[in-house]
Amino acid sequence: MVQSRLALLLCALCLAACTDGPPKEGQPTMAELAARQPYKPQPLPPKAQAAEDAERAALAARPLAELLASADEADRFLGLPEALRQAYAANQLEAAEAHARALIKIIPHFAGHPRYGDAIFLAHQTLGKIALSRNDSKTAVAELLASTNTPGSDRLTHGPIPMDLARPLVDLGHRKAVAHFLDRCSHFNLEKDKLIDWGVLIRKGINPDLVPY
């Protein structure tokens, strides 16, 4: 118990010591770093890839509209993430937001599902990006941190953590929040040392090359 309280105190002191604002003089922005070269993703391990393939097969078996209109929450839990991704990619932000909120509403009913952790992360990350597009960085930061309230998953453990919300928030000066996001992601991602190192650099006013782009 004492060790647990000490760890919480150290965490609080660390966050208190963090400073928001621009990077140190001469440091490139996150946007400039992202423009340097494309990110080359690594293949998922067999188990995680098998889950991806199974999900794709299930989605291909039925029309997406049918899944979304189904009275069965399991059908909607399958269809909503794909509908959300498609709407956001097409810049249909109102539809993407509606899908994200519908997904969040039913997520608690699927706590044992293999895609439970992915759904939490995807829904809140998308809401954060939508908020940022509306110049609402306060909500974007809240959604960034909410996206880490996940137990993880094969995808989140083995795959890269998306940085397309974190990166612009660093450029906007929300360094403490992004560093905290990276720390929390380190609890469920195999690249934990890299994520922790990035958080340390950001707290020092240094912009690391956050990937993937």
ZIDANOR-V666267 format. One record per residue. N is the residue number from 1. RES is the residue in one letter. PSI is psi in whole degrees, -180 to 180 (none if undefined). OMEGA is omega as a letter, one per 20 degrees, with the letter a starting at -180 (999 if undefined). Layout:
N/RES/PSI/OMEGA
N/RES/PSI/OMEGA
This chain:
1/M/-44/r
2/V/-43/r
3/Q/-39/r
4/S/-44/r
5/R/-38/r
6/L/-41/r
7/A/-41/r
8/L/-39/r
9/L/-44/r
10/L/-40/r
11/C/-44/a
12/A/-41/r
13/L/-38/r
14/C/-45/r
15/L/-38/a
16/A/-30/a
17/A/-15/a
18/C/149/r
19/T/136/r
20/D/172/r
21/G/-171/a
22/P/165/r
23/P/170/r
24/K/155/a
25/E/132/r
26/G/-10/r
27/Q/138/r
28/P/154/r
29/T/166/r
30/M/-38/r
31/A/-39/r
32/E/-39/r
33/L/-41/a
34/A/-24/a
35/A/-6/a
36/R/-46/a
37/Q/151/a
38/P/153/r
39/Y/135/r
40/K/105/a
41/P/149/r
42/Q/149/r
43/P/148/r
44/L/154/r
45/P/162/a
46/P/-44/a
47/K/-47/a
48/A/-39/r
49/Q/-37/r
50/A/-39/r
51/A/-40/r
52/E/-46/a
53/D/-40/r
54/A/-39/r
55/E/-44/r
56/R/-40/r
57/A/-41/r
58/A/-39/r
59/L/-36/a
60/A/-21/a
61/A/-22/a
62/R/149/r
63/P/143/a
64/L/-40/r
65/A/-36/r
66/E/-41/r
67/L/-42/a
68/L/-31/a
69/A/-5/a
70/S/147/r
71/A/-13/a
72/D/118/a
73/E/-30/r
74/A/-37/r
75/D/-44/a
76/R/-36/r
77/F/-32/r
78/L/-43/a
79/G/-33/a
80/L/-43/r
81/P/-41/r
82/E/-42/r
83/A/-39/r
84/L/-48/a
85/R/-45/a
86/Q/-43/a
87/A/-43/a
88/Y/-42/r
89/A/-32/r
90/A/7/a
91/N/26/r
92/Q/77/a
93/L/-35/r
94/E/-41/r
95/A/-42/r
96/A/-42/r
97/E/-43/r
98/A/-42/r
99/H/-41/a
100/A/-43/a
101/R/-36/r
102/A/-38/r
103/L/-45/r
104/I/-36/a
105/K/-36/a
106/I/-9/a
107/I/-44/a
108/P/-20/a
109/H/-3/a
110/F/38/a
111/A/-27/r
112/G/4/a
113/H/143/r
114/P/-25/a
115/R/9/a
116/Y/-53/a
117/G/-38/r
118/D/-41/a
119/A/-42/r
120/I/-50/a
121/F/-48/a
122/L/-48/a
123/A/-47/a
124/H/-36/r
125/Q/-42/a
126/T/-44/r
127/L/-36/r
128/G/-43/r
129/K/-36/r
130/I/-43/r
131/A/-41/a
132/L/-36/r
133/S/-20/r
134/R/14/r
135/N/28/r
136/D/78/a
137/S/-26/r
138/K/-47/r
139/T/-38/r
140/A/-42/r
141/V/-44/r
142/A/-41/a
143/E/-35/r
144/L/-48/a
145/L/-36/r
146/A/-29/a
147/S/-18/a
148/T/2/r
149/N/58/a
150/T/145/r
151/P/-1/a
152/G/-176/a
153/S/174/r
154/D/-44/a
155/R/-46/a
156/L/-24/r
157/T/-48/a
158/H/-27/a
159/G/169/r
160/P/147/r
161/I/122/r
162/P/138/a
163/M/12/a
164/D/-10/r
165/L/-42/a
166/A/-43/a
167/R/-51/r
168/P/-28/r
169/L/-31/r
170/V/-46/r
171/D/-28/r
172/L/0/r
173/G/5/a
174/H/61/a
175/R/-41/a
176/K/-45/a
177/A/-42/a
178/V/-40/r
179/A/-40/r
180/H/-39/r
181/F/-46/a
182/L/-40/r
183/D/-43/a
184/R/-36/r
185/C/-27/a
186/S/-17/a
187/H/-19/a
188/F/3/a
189/N/141/a
190/L/-19/r
191/E/37/a
192/K/-39/a
193/D/-40/r
194/K/-43/r
195/L/-41/r
196/I/-42/r
197/D/-42/r
198/W/-43/r
199/G/-41/r
200/V/-46/a
201/L/-44/a
202/I/-40/r
203/R/-26/r
204/K/0/a
205/G/15/r
206/I/134/r
207/N/110/r
208/P/166/a
209/D/80/a
210/L/124/r
211/V/157/j
212/P/166/r
213/Y/none/999
